[in-house]
Amino acid sequence: MTTGCLERALVWFAEHGTRAVQARRKENSASIKETAEHFEASTATVKRYCTA
């Protein structure tokens, strides 16, 4: 991921991350690992968002 892409991803996650991650995981009955891979995020981030 290039620096510009990373910056855009971080901004997007800051604005929409929690709801999007929770919804994607629930709608797809996805594991934490699968959700993390989909969003190119760490499993720790997905865990944090899904317990929020």
HTML snippet that shows the backbone in 3Dmol.js (N, CA, C, O; Angstrom):
<script src="https://3Dmol.org/build/3Dmol-min.js"></script>
<div id="view" style="width:600px;height:400px;position:relative"></div>
<script>
const pdb = `
ATOM      1  N   MET A   1       0.858  -1.172   0.000  1.00  0.00           N
ATOM      2  CA  MET A   1       0.000   0.000   0.000  1.00  0.00           C
ATOM      3  C   MET A   1       0.903   1.233   0.000  1.00  0.00           C
ATOM      4  O   MET A   1       1.837   1.321   0.797  1.00  0.00           O
ATOM      5  N   THR A   2       0.628   2.166  -0.877  1.00  0.00           N
ATOM      6  CA  THR A   2       1.440   3.377  -0.931  1.00  0.00           C
ATOM      7  C   THR A   2       1.046   4.327   0.191  1.00  0.00           C
ATOM      8  O   THR A   2      -0.006   4.172   0.811  1.00  0.00           O
ATOM      9  N   THR A   3       1.894   5.299   0.442  1.00  0.00           N
ATOM     10  CA  THR A   3       1.630   6.244   1.527  1.00  0.00           C
ATOM     11  C   THR A   3       0.301   6.957   1.336  1.00  0.00           C
ATOM     12  O   THR A   3      -0.463   7.096   2.291  1.00  0.00           O
ATOM     13  N   GLY A   4       0.007   7.410   0.122  1.00  0.00           N
ATOM     14  CA  GLY A   4      -1.265   8.097  -0.133  1.00  0.00           C
ATOM     15  C   GLY A   4      -2.457   7.199   0.136  1.00  0.00           C
ATOM     16  O   GLY A   4      -3.455   7.642   0.704  1.00  0.00           O
ATOM     17  N   CYS A   5      -2.360   5.939  -0.268  1.00  0.00           N
ATOM     18  CA  CYS A   5      -3.445   4.982  -0.026  1.00  0.00           C
ATOM     19  C   CYS A   5      -3.616   4.744   1.466  1.00  0.00           C
ATOM     20  O   CYS A   5      -4.737   4.680   1.969  1.00  0.00           O
ATOM     21  N   LEU A   6      -2.516   4.616   2.156  1.00  0.00           N
ATOM     22  CA  LEU A   6      -2.572   4.387   3.601  1.00  0.00           C
ATOM     23  C   LEU A   6      -3.225   5.565   4.312  1.00  0.00           C
ATOM     24  O   LEU A   6      -4.057   5.377   5.200  1.00  0.00           O
ATOM     25  N   GLU A   7      -2.851   6.759   3.927  1.00  0.00           N
ATOM     26  CA  GLU A   7      -3.449   7.953   4.540  1.00  0.00           C
ATOM     27  C   GLU A   7      -4.944   8.003   4.277  1.00  0.00           C
ATOM     28  O   GLU A   7      -5.722   8.303   5.183  1.00  0.00           O
ATOM     29  N   ARG A   8      -5.360   7.711   3.039  1.00  0.00           N
ATOM     30  CA  ARG A   8      -6.798   7.714   2.719  1.00  0.00           C
ATOM     31  C   ARG A   8      -7.527   6.634   3.513  1.00  0.00           C
ATOM     32  O   ARG A   8      -8.635   6.855   4.000  1.00  0.00           O
ATOM     33  N   ALA A   9      -6.901   5.468   3.640  1.00  0.00           N
ATOM     34  CA  ALA A   9      -7.519   4.380   4.397  1.00  0.00           C
ATOM     35  C   ALA A   9      -7.678   4.759   5.861  1.00  0.00           C
ATOM     36  O   ALA A   9      -8.711   4.475   6.468  1.00  0.00           O
ATOM     37  N   LEU A  10      -6.673   5.392   6.427  1.00  0.00           N
ATOM     38  CA  LEU A  10      -6.752   5.793   7.836  1.00  0.00           C
ATOM     39  C   LEU A  10      -7.851   6.831   8.059  1.00  0.00           C
ATOM     40  O   LEU A  10      -8.568   6.781   9.058  1.00  0.00           O
ATOM     41  N   VAL A  11      -7.976   7.763   7.132  1.00  0.00           N
ATOM     42  CA  VAL A  11      -9.033   8.772   7.234  1.00  0.00           C
ATOM     43  C   VAL A  11     -10.398   8.096   7.123  1.00  0.00           C
ATOM     44  O   VAL A  11     -11.310   8.406   7.890  1.00  0.00           O
ATOM     45  N   TRP A  12     -10.540   7.171   6.165  1.00  0.00           N
ATOM     46  CA  TRP A  12     -11.813   6.478   5.987  1.00  0.00           C
ATOM     47  C   TRP A  12     -12.172   5.700   7.245  1.00  0.00           C
ATOM     48  O   TRP A  12     -13.307   5.768   7.717  1.00  0.00           O
ATOM     49  N   PHE A  13     -11.204   4.959   7.793  1.00  0.00           N
ATOM     50  CA  PHE A  13     -11.470   4.188   8.998  1.00  0.00           C
ATOM     51  C   PHE A  13     -11.845   5.083  10.158  1.00  0.00           C
ATOM     52  O   PHE A  13     -12.732   4.744  10.941  1.00  0.00           O
ATOM     53  N   ALA A  14     -11.189   6.212  10.280  1.00  0.00           N
ATOM     54  CA  ALA A  14     -11.504   7.133  11.374  1.00  0.00           C
ATOM     55  C   ALA A  14     -12.942   7.636  11.262  1.00  0.00           C
ATOM     56  O   ALA A  14     -13.605   7.854  12.276  1.00  0.00           O
ATOM     57  N   GLU A  15     -13.423   7.820  10.041  1.00  0.00           N
ATOM     58  CA  GLU A  15     -14.761   8.348   9.825  1.00  0.00           C
ATOM     59  C   GLU A  15     -15.848   7.270   9.830  1.00  0.00           C
ATOM     60  O   GLU A  15     -16.946   7.503  10.334  1.00  0.00           O
ATOM     61  N   HIS A  16     -15.548   6.094   9.273  1.00  0.00           N
ATOM     62  CA  HIS A  16     -16.588   5.096   9.051  1.00  0.00           C
ATOM     63  C   HIS A  16     -16.277   3.711   9.590  1.00  0.00           C
ATOM     64  O   HIS A  16     -17.133   2.827   9.565  1.00  0.00           O
ATOM     65  N   GLY A  17     -15.088   3.521  10.064  1.00  0.00           N
ATOM     66  CA  GLY A  17     -14.573   2.195  10.363  1.00  0.00           C
ATOM     67  C   GLY A  17     -15.425   1.310  11.237  1.00  0.00           C
ATOM     68  O   GLY A  17     -15.773   0.198  10.840  1.00  0.00           O
ATOM     69  N   THR A  18     -15.766   1.779  12.411  1.00  0.00           N
ATOM     70  CA  THR A  18     -16.455   0.925  13.367  1.00  0.00           C
ATOM     71  C   THR A  18     -17.739   0.347  12.796  1.00  0.00           C
ATOM     72  O   THR A  18     -17.943  -0.867  12.835  1.00  0.00           O
ATOM     73  N   ARG A  19     -18.599   1.191  12.273  1.00  0.00           N
ATOM     74  CA  ARG A  19     -19.884   0.718  11.734  1.00  0.00           C
ATOM     75  C   ARG A  19     -19.694  -0.204  10.537  1.00  0.00           C
ATOM     76  O   ARG A  19     -20.370  -1.227  10.426  1.00  0.00           O
ATOM     77  N   ALA A  20     -18.781   0.153   9.645  1.00  0.00           N
ATOM     78  CA  ALA A  20     -18.561  -0.660   8.446  1.00  0.00           C
ATOM     79  C   ALA A  20     -18.010  -2.033   8.797  1.00  0.00           C
ATOM     80  O   ALA A  20     -18.446  -3.044   8.247  1.00  0.00           O
ATOM     81  N   VAL A  21     -17.059  -2.067   9.706  1.00  0.00           N
ATOM     82  CA  VAL A  21     -16.459  -3.345  10.108  1.00  0.00           C
ATOM     83  C   VAL A  21     -17.496  -4.215  10.796  1.00  0.00           C
ATOM     84  O   VAL A  21     -17.612  -5.402  10.489  1.00  0.00           O
ATOM     85  N   GLN A  22     -18.246  -3.642  11.718  1.00  0.00           N
ATOM     86  CA  GLN A  22     -19.278  -4.412  12.422  1.00  0.00           C
ATOM     87  C   GLN A  22     -20.316  -4.949  11.449  1.00  0.00           C
ATOM     88  O   GLN A  22     -20.705  -6.113  11.532  1.00  0.00           O
ATOM     89  N   ALA A  23     -20.762  -4.110  10.533  1.00  0.00           N
ATOM     90  CA  ALA A  23     -21.794  -4.533   9.572  1.00  0.00           C
ATOM     91  C   ALA A  23     -21.272  -5.618   8.645  1.00  0.00           C
ATOM     92  O   ALA A  23     -21.962  -6.609   8.406  1.00  0.00           O
ATOM     93  N   ARG A  24     -20.075  -5.449   8.125  1.00  0.00           N
ATOM     94  CA  ARG A  24     -19.503  -6.443   7.203  1.00  0.00           C
ATOM     95  C   ARG A  24     -19.344  -7.787   7.890  1.00  0.00           C
ATOM     96  O   ARG A  24     -19.645  -8.831   7.314  1.00  0.00           O
ATOM     97  N   ARG A  25     -18.866  -7.751   9.131  1.00  0.00           N
ATOM     98  CA  ARG A  25     -18.650  -9.001   9.857  1.00  0.00           C
ATOM     99  C   ARG A  25     -19.978  -9.713  10.121  1.00  0.00           C
ATOM    100  O   ARG A  25     -20.082 -10.928   9.948  1.00  0.00           O
ATOM    101  N   LYS A  26     -20.984  -8.957  10.536  1.00  0.00           N
ATOM    102  CA  LYS A  26     -22.295  -9.542  10.846  1.00  0.00           C
ATOM    103  C   LYS A  26     -22.982 -10.063   9.583  1.00  0.00           C
ATOM    104  O   LYS A  26     -23.476 -11.190   9.569  1.00  0.00           O
ATOM    105  N   GLU A  27     -23.016  -9.256   8.532  1.00  0.00           N
ATOM    106  CA  GLU A  27     -23.717  -9.621   7.301  1.00  0.00           C
ATOM    107  C   GLU A  27     -23.122 -10.848   6.622  1.00  0.00           C
ATOM    108  O   GLU A  27     -23.836 -11.596   5.953  1.00  0.00           O
ATOM    109  N   ASN A  28     -21.831 -11.056   6.788  1.00  0.00           N
ATOM    110  CA  ASN A  28     -21.158 -12.163   6.119  1.00  0.00           C
ATOM    111  C   ASN A  28     -20.795 -13.300   7.070  1.00  0.00           C
ATOM    112  O   ASN A  28     -20.139 -14.261   6.669  1.00  0.00           O
ATOM    113  N   SER A  29     -21.216 -13.193   8.316  1.00  0.00           N
ATOM    114  CA  SER A  29     -20.852 -14.187   9.335  1.00  0.00           C
ATOM    115  C   SER A  29     -19.353 -14.474   9.264  1.00  0.00           C
ATOM    116  O   SER A  29     -18.917 -15.623   9.343  1.00  0.00           O
ATOM    117  N   ALA A  30     -18.584 -13.409   9.115  1.00  0.00           N
ATOM    118  CA  ALA A  30     -17.142 -13.542   8.916  1.00  0.00           C
ATOM    119  C   ALA A  30     -16.399 -13.579  10.242  1.00  0.00           C
ATOM    120  O   ALA A  30     -16.835 -13.016  11.246  1.00  0.00           O
ATOM    121  N   SER A  31     -15.287 -14.246  10.208  1.00  0.00           N
ATOM    122  CA  SER A  31     -14.424 -14.286  11.383  1.00  0.00           C
ATOM    123  C   SER A  31     -13.682 -12.953  11.501  1.00  0.00           C
ATOM    124  O   SER A  31     -13.700 -12.135  10.581  1.00  0.00           O
ATOM    125  N   ILE A  32     -13.039 -12.753  12.630  1.00  0.00           N
ATOM    126  CA  ILE A  32     -12.226 -11.551  12.821  1.00  0.00           C
ATOM    127  C   ILE A  32     -11.118 -11.518  11.760  1.00  0.00           C
ATOM    128  O   ILE A  32     -10.851 -10.474  11.166  1.00  0.00           O
ATOM    129  N   LYS A  33     -10.484 -12.658  11.533  1.00  0.00           N
ATOM    130  CA  LYS A  33      -9.396 -12.731  10.565  1.00  0.00           C
ATOM    131  C   LYS A  33      -9.890 -12.397   9.155  1.00  0.00           C
ATOM    132  O   LYS A  33      -9.248 -11.630   8.438  1.00  0.00           O
ATOM    133  N   GLU A  34     -11.023 -12.968   8.759  1.00  0.00           N
ATOM    134  CA  GLU A  34     -11.572 -12.703   7.419  1.00  0.00           C
ATOM    135  C   GLU A  34     -11.927 -11.228   7.263  1.00  0.00           C
ATOM    136  O   GLU A  34     -11.680 -10.631   6.215  1.00  0.00           O
ATOM    137  N   THR A  35     -12.504 -10.648   8.305  1.00  0.00           N
ATOM    138  CA  THR A  35     -12.878  -9.236   8.257  1.00  0.00           C
ATOM    139  C   THR A  35     -11.636  -8.362   8.163  1.00  0.00           C
ATOM    140  O   THR A  35     -11.605  -7.399   7.397  1.00  0.00           O
ATOM    141  N   ALA A  36     -10.625  -8.694   8.931  1.00  0.00           N
ATOM    142  CA  ALA A  36      -9.367  -7.931   8.897  1.00  0.00           C
ATOM    143  C   ALA A  36      -8.743  -7.984   7.504  1.00  0.00           C
ATOM    144  O   ALA A  36      -8.278  -6.970   6.985  1.00  0.00           O
ATOM    145  N   GLU A  37      -8.737  -9.152   6.917  1.00  0.00           N
ATOM    146  CA  GLU A  37      -8.172  -9.292   5.571  1.00  0.00           C
ATOM    147  C   GLU A  37      -8.970  -8.475   4.555  1.00  0.00           C
ATOM    148  O   GLU A  37      -8.386  -7.848   3.671  1.00  0.00           O
ATOM    149  N   HIS A  38     -10.284  -8.477   4.672  1.00  0.00           N
ATOM    150  CA  HIS A  38     -11.127  -7.722   3.740  1.00  0.00           C
ATOM    151  C   HIS A  38     -10.797  -6.227   3.797  1.00  0.00           C
ATOM    152  O   HIS A  38     -10.688  -5.572   2.761  1.00  0.00           O
ATOM    153  N   PHE A  39     -10.640  -5.697   5.007  1.00  0.00           N
ATOM    154  CA  PHE A  39     -10.387  -4.269   5.177  1.00  0.00           C
ATOM    155  C   PHE A  39      -8.903  -3.927   5.211  1.00  0.00           C
ATOM    156  O   PHE A  39      -8.537  -2.764   5.386  1.00  0.00           O
ATOM    157  N   GLU A  40      -8.041  -4.941   5.044  1.00  0.00           N
ATOM    158  CA  GLU A  40      -6.600  -4.740   5.145  1.00  0.00           C
ATOM    159  C   GLU A  40      -6.250  -4.049   6.459  1.00  0.00           C
ATOM    160  O   GLU A  40      -5.477  -3.091   6.499  1.00  0.00           O
ATOM    161  N   ALA A  41      -6.840  -4.563   7.524  1.00  0.00           N
ATOM    162  CA  ALA A  41      -6.620  -4.038   8.867  1.00  0.00           C
ATOM    163  C   ALA A  41      -6.065  -5.166   9.737  1.00  0.00           C
ATOM    164  O   ALA A  41      -6.069  -6.332   9.342  1.00  0.00           O
ATOM    165  N   SER A  42      -5.598  -4.805  10.902  1.00  0.00           N
ATOM    166  CA  SER A  42      -5.098  -5.829  11.812  1.00  0.00           C
ATOM    167  C   SER A  42      -6.268  -6.500  12.528  1.00  0.00           C
ATOM    168  O   SER A  42      -7.357  -5.936  12.632  1.00  0.00           O
ATOM    169  N   THR A  43      -6.025  -7.706  13.015  1.00  0.00           N
ATOM    170  CA  THR A  43      -7.072  -8.384  13.773  1.00  0.00           C
ATOM    171  C   THR A  43      -7.375  -7.613  15.054  1.00  0.00           C
ATOM    172  O   THR A  43      -8.512  -7.624  15.528  1.00  0.00           O
ATOM    173  N   ALA A  44      -6.368  -6.944  15.620  1.00  0.00           N
ATOM    174  CA  ALA A  44      -6.592  -6.140  16.835  1.00  0.00           C
ATOM    175  C   ALA A  44      -7.571  -5.002  16.561  1.00  0.00           C
ATOM    176  O   ALA A  44      -8.421  -4.695  17.397  1.00  0.00           O
ATOM    177  N   THR A  45      -7.450  -4.379  15.390  1.00  0.00           N
ATOM    178  CA  THR A  45      -8.369  -3.289  15.033  1.00  0.00           C
ATOM    179  C   THR A  45      -9.791  -3.819  14.902  1.00  0.00           C
ATOM    180  O   THR A  45     -10.730  -3.200  15.402  1.00  0.00           O
ATOM    181  N   VAL A  46      -9.956  -4.946  14.243  1.00  0.00           N
ATOM    182  CA  VAL A  46     -11.295  -5.518  14.072  1.00  0.00           C
ATOM    183  C   VAL A  46     -11.871  -5.900  15.430  1.00  0.00           C
ATOM    184  O   VAL A  46     -13.043  -5.635  15.696  1.00  0.00           O
ATOM    185  N   LYS A  47     -11.080  -6.509  16.281  1.00  0.00           N
ATOM    186  CA  LYS A  47     -11.561  -6.845  17.624  1.00  0.00           C
ATOM    187  C   LYS A  47     -12.015  -5.607  18.379  1.00  0.00           C
ATOM    188  O   LYS A  47     -13.071  -5.606  19.012  1.00  0.00           O
ATOM    189  N   ARG A  48     -11.209  -4.551  18.308  1.00  0.00           N
ATOM    190  CA  ARG A  48     -11.548  -3.297  18.992  1.00  0.00           C
ATOM    191  C   ARG A  48     -12.857  -2.725  18.445  1.00  0.00           C
ATOM    192  O   ARG A  48     -13.720  -2.304  19.215  1.00  0.00           O
ATOM    193  N   TYR A  49     -13.004  -2.708  17.135  1.00  0.00           N
ATOM    194  CA  TYR A  49     -14.211  -2.157  16.518  1.00  0.00           C
ATOM    195  C   TYR A  49     -15.442  -2.999  16.831  1.00  0.00           C
ATOM    196  O   TYR A  49     -16.535  -2.456  16.992  1.00  0.00           O
ATOM    197  N   CYS A  50     -15.281  -4.306  16.918  1.00  0.00           N
ATOM    198  CA  CYS A  50     -16.433  -5.179  17.126  1.00  0.00           C
ATOM    199  C   CYS A  50     -16.839  -5.292  18.588  1.00  0.00           C
ATOM    200  O   CYS A  50     -17.897  -5.842  18.893  1.00  0.00           O
ATOM    201  N   THR A  51     -16.029  -4.788  19.481  1.00  0.00           N
ATOM    202  CA  THR A  51     -16.419  -4.769  20.895  1.00  0.00           C
ATOM    203  C   THR A  51     -16.855  -3.375  21.320  1.00  0.00           C
ATOM    204  O   THR A  51     -17.211  -3.152  22.477  1.00  0.00           O
ATOM    205  N   ALA A  52     -16.826  -2.438  20.376  1.00  0.00           N
ATOM    206  CA  ALA A  52     -17.208  -1.040  20.680  1.00  0.00           C
ATOM    207  C   ALA A  52     -18.704  -0.935  20.844  1.00  0.00           C
ATOM    208  O   ALA A  52     -19.222   0.152  21.101  1.00  0.00           O
TER     209      ALA A  52
END
`;
const viewer = $3Dmol.createViewer("view");
viewer.addModel(pdb, "pdb");
viewer.setStyle({}, {cartoon: {color: "spectrum"}});
viewer.zoomTo();
viewer.render();
</script>
